[in-house]
Amino acid sequence: MTAPPSASRPRALVLLSGGLDSAVCALLARRRGRGVSALTFAYGQRHAVEVERARALGGALAVEEHLVLDLPAGLFPGSALTDPAVAVPRRRPPDRSIPATYVPARNLVFLSMAAAVAEGRGMDEIWIGVNAVDYSGYPDCRAGFIEAFRAVLERGTKAGAEGRVVRVEAPLLDQDKRQIVLLGRDLGLDFALTWSCYDPAPDGRPCGFCDSCRLRRKGFAEAGVECPD
Amino acid sequence: MTAPPSASRPRALVLLSGGLDSAVCALLARRRGRGVSALTFAYGQRHAVEVERARALGGALAVEEHLVLDLPAGLFPGSALTDPAVAVPRRRPPDRSIPATYVPARNLVFLSMAAAVAEGRGMDEIWIGVNAVDYSGYPDCRAGFIEAFRAVLERGTKAGAEGRVVRVEAPLLDQDKRQIVLLGRDLGLDFALTWSCYDPAPDGRPCGFCDSCRLRRKGFAEAGVECPD
C-alpha cells in the first residue's frame, strides 16, 4: 500500500516504550499510512534499558519526531518497577490480583501527556500498544479505560470542543502475544531492538522469570518465531 | 468544626496553582476535615510567579506535604501562557471561542499526575479549584470534563478496580468569582498570597488587562472586598 500524499496523511503520535507491543504498533501506524512520531517516557523505571531501545527503534523507524520526556522523580512511588526495595514478582499472584509491578495511573499520565503533545502540535491521533489478552492484568490496559479516556478528550480539550478530537488508536487490544509476534514479523520488525524484561540481570540480560519475560517467550514460542534473547 | 481524628481523616491532595480559586479550595478541604497535601506544577508558564505564591500558600497553610513538580520543557507548546511569541489577549475573543491562553490538555495532565501521586501514596481524594462560571471558557474547567475524568479513574486504576477509587472534588465548579472571594474571606485566606495575572508587567505587578486579572477584580468588586493588588 502506498501512503497518501503527506499533505493529507494523518499524523500519529505513537507511545513507544521500547517493548514489543509498542514497536509493532508504530510499524502498524506506518503501514496504515500515518506520518509517525514517537513519544517515550523515562520515569525512573528499573528497566531503563527500554528507553535506550526506544531511542534505537525510533531511529530505525526514522520517525518524524521522537520526544523522550523525563517525568519528575517520585511521581510513581511504591511500584516494583520504580522502587528498588520492592521485588519484581517471579510468578503471577495466585489470586489473580493486580501484581506489584502495577504503576498507579501510568498509562493515564502517558496518554494525557501524549494528548497535550498531539493537540499542541496539531497531530491527529495517538497510538498505544496496550493489550488485554496476554498481559499482567493492569486495568489501564483494558478497553474500558481506553474508551473512558476517549471521552475525556472529547469533553476536556479544545480539539474535542471543535469537532476535531485527537483520536486514540489501540490496535493490539484484542490480540494475543502470538498474533503480535506474527504481525511484527510481517511488518519487518527487528525484534532484537525490542526489550520486555522488567528486571534485567546484572549482566544486562533479561531475567527470564518476570511476567513480561514469560509473556514474550510464550508469544515467540507459540508463533514459531525465534526469540532474539 | 473540629476535624475527626487523623486515623480516620480523609487525605486530600489539592492542586494548588497559587491562584485565588485553588487557595480557597485548599482551605475548604481543611474546613471539611481533610488532611491536606498540595501539588503544584511548574510548566514553563509565563506567570511563573504563581509557583512562588503556591509555595508561600503551602507554607501558610502548613500542608502535610507539598510537591512541586517540574514538567518537561516543550510539553505545552503554542499557548500564550507558554510561548513568549504568542501575546496574552487583552480582551475576550469576540466570537466567544476558546482564547489563546488555552493550554492543551493542561488540567488532564495535572489531574492524571495527581491521580498517580494520590494512588501511590494511599490518599483518598484530589481537590481541584476549577470554575465554570467566571472563567475563560476552557473546556477542561467544566463539569463534563470532571465527570469524564472520574470515569477514567474508576476504569483505569487499581484503586478503582478494588472499589476505593480516588475521588475528585471540584467544589467551586458552580460558584461565581464573587462567591469565591466571600468564601475565601470566611475561610481566613490572606488574598495577598494569591496570584492571578497571566502576564505580569516588567515591574512585577499584575497587568490588569488579561482575562484572569479582569475576573479577579470583578470578583473582589462584586464581593465588596478590597483587592490586594
Boltz contact constraints between the chains, C-beta under 6 A:
constraints:
  - contact:
      token1: [A, 69]
      token2: [B, 72]
      max_distance: 6.0
  - contact:
      token1: [A, 70]
      token2: [B, 72]
      max_distance: 6.0
  - contact:
      token1: [A, 72]
      token2: [B, 69]
      max_distance: 6.0
  - contact:
      token1: [A, 72]
      token2: [B, 70]
      max_distance: 6.0
  - contact:
      token1: [A, 75]
      token2: [B, 116]
      max_distance: 6.0
  - contact:
      token1: [A, 76]
      token2: [B, 116]
      max_distance: 6.0
  - contact:
      token1: [A, 77]
      token2: [B, 120]
      max_distance: 6.0
  - contact:
      token1: [A, 78]
      token2: [B, 120]
      max_distance: 6.0
  - contact:
      token1: [A, 98]
      token2: [B, 158]
      max_distance: 6.0
  - contact:
      token1: [A, 102]
      token2: [B, 158]
      max_distance: 6.0
  - contact:
      token1: [A, 104]
      token2: [B, 116]
      max_distance: 6.0
  - contact:
      token1: [A, 104]
      token2: [B, 119]
      max_distance: 6.0
  - contact:
      token1: [A, 104]
      token2: [B, 120]
      max_distance: 6.0
  - contact:
      token1: [A, 105]
      token2: [B, 112]
      max_distance: 6.0
  - contact:
      token1: [A, 105]
      token2: [B, 115]
      max_distance: 6.0
  - contact:
      token1: [A, 105]
      token2: [B, 116]
      max_distance: 6.0
  - contact:
      token1: [A, 105]
      token2: [B, 119]
      max_distance: 6.0
  - contact:
      token1: [A, 105]
      token2: [B, 157]
      max_distance: 6.0
  - contact:
      token1: [A, 108]
      token2: [B, 112]
      max_distance: 6.0
  - contact:
      token1: [A, 108]
      token2: [B, 156]
      max_distance: 6.0
  - contact:
      token1: [A, 109]
      token2: [B, 112]
      max_distance: 6.0
  - contact:
      token1: [A, 109]
      token2: [B, 113]
      max_distance: 6.0
  - contact:
      token1: [A, 109]
      token2: [B, 116]
      max_distance: 6.0
  - contact:
      token1: [A, 112]
      token2: [B, 105]
      max_distance: 6.0
  - contact:
      token1: [A, 112]
      token2: [B, 108]
      max_distance: 6.0
  - contact:
      token1: [A, 112]
      token2: [B, 109]
      max_distance: 6.0
  - contact:
      token1: [A, 112]
      token2: [B, 112]
      max_distance: 6.0
  - contact:
      token1: [A, 113]
      token2: [B, 109]
      max_distance: 6.0
  - contact:
      token1: [A, 115]
      token2: [B, 105]
      max_distance: 6.0
  - contact:
      token1: [A, 116]
      token2: [B, 75]
      max_distance: 6.0
  - contact:
      token1: [A, 116]
      token2: [B, 76]
      max_distance: 6.0
  - contact:
      token1: [A, 116]
      token2: [B, 104]
      max_distance: 6.0
  - contact:
      token1: [A, 116]
      token2: [B, 105]
      max_distance: 6.0
  - contact:
      token1: [A, 116]
      token2: [B, 109]
      max_distance: 6.0
  - contact:
      token1: [A, 119]
      token2: [B, 104]
      max_distance: 6.0
  - contact:
      token1: [A, 119]
      token2: [B, 105]
      max_distance: 6.0
  - contact:
      token1: [A, 120]
      token2: [B, 77]
      max_distance: 6.0
  - contact:
      token1: [A, 120]
      token2: [B, 78]
      max_distance: 6.0
  - contact:
      token1: [A, 120]
      token2: [B, 104]
      max_distance: 6.0
  - contact:
      token1: [A, 139]
      token2: [B, 156]
      max_distance: 6.0
  - contact:
      token1: [A, 139]
      token2: [B, 161]
      max_distance: 6.0
  - contact:
      token1: [A, 140]
      token2: [B, 156]
      max_distance: 6.0
  - contact:
      token1: [A, 144]
      token2: [B, 155]
      max_distance: 6.0
  - contact:
      token1: [A, 145]
      token2: [B, 155]
      max_distance: 6.0
  - contact:
      token1: [A, 145]
      token2: [B, 156]
      max_distance: 6.0
  - contact:
      token1: [A, 148]
      token2: [B, 151]
      max_distance: 6.0
  - contact:
      token1: [A, 148]
      token2: [B, 152]
      max_distance: 6.0
  - contact:
      token1: [A, 148]
      token2: [B, 155]
      max_distance: 6.0
  - contact:
      token1: [A, 149]
      token2: [B, 152]
      max_distance: 6.0
  - contact:
      token1: [A, 151]
      token2: [B, 148]
      max_distance: 6.0
  - contact:
      token1: [A, 152]
      token2: [B, 148]
      max_distance: 6.0
  - contact:
      token1: [A, 152]
      token2: [B, 149]
      max_distance: 6.0
  - contact:
      token1: [A, 152]
      token2: [B, 152]
      max_distance: 6.0
  - contact:
      token1: [A, 155]
      token2: [B, 144]
      max_distance: 6.0
  - contact:
      token1: [A, 155]
      token2: [B, 145]
      max_distance: 6.0
  - contact:
      token1: [A, 155]
      token2: [B, 148]
      max_distance: 6.0
  - contact:
      token1: [A, 156]
      token2: [B, 108]
      max_distance: 6.0
  - contact:
      token1: [A, 156]
      token2: [B, 139]
      max_distance: 6.0
  - contact:
      token1: [A, 156]
      token2: [B, 140]
      max_distance: 6.0
  - contact:
      token1: [A, 156]
      token2: [B, 145]
      max_distance: 6.0
  - contact:
      token1: [A, 157]
      token2: [B, 105]
      max_distance: 6.0
  - contact:
      token1: [A, 158]
      token2: [B, 98]
      max_distance: 6.0
  - contact:
      token1: [A, 158]
      token2: [B, 102]
      max_distance: 6.0
  - contact:
      token1: [A, 161]
      token2: [B, 139]
      max_distance: 6.0
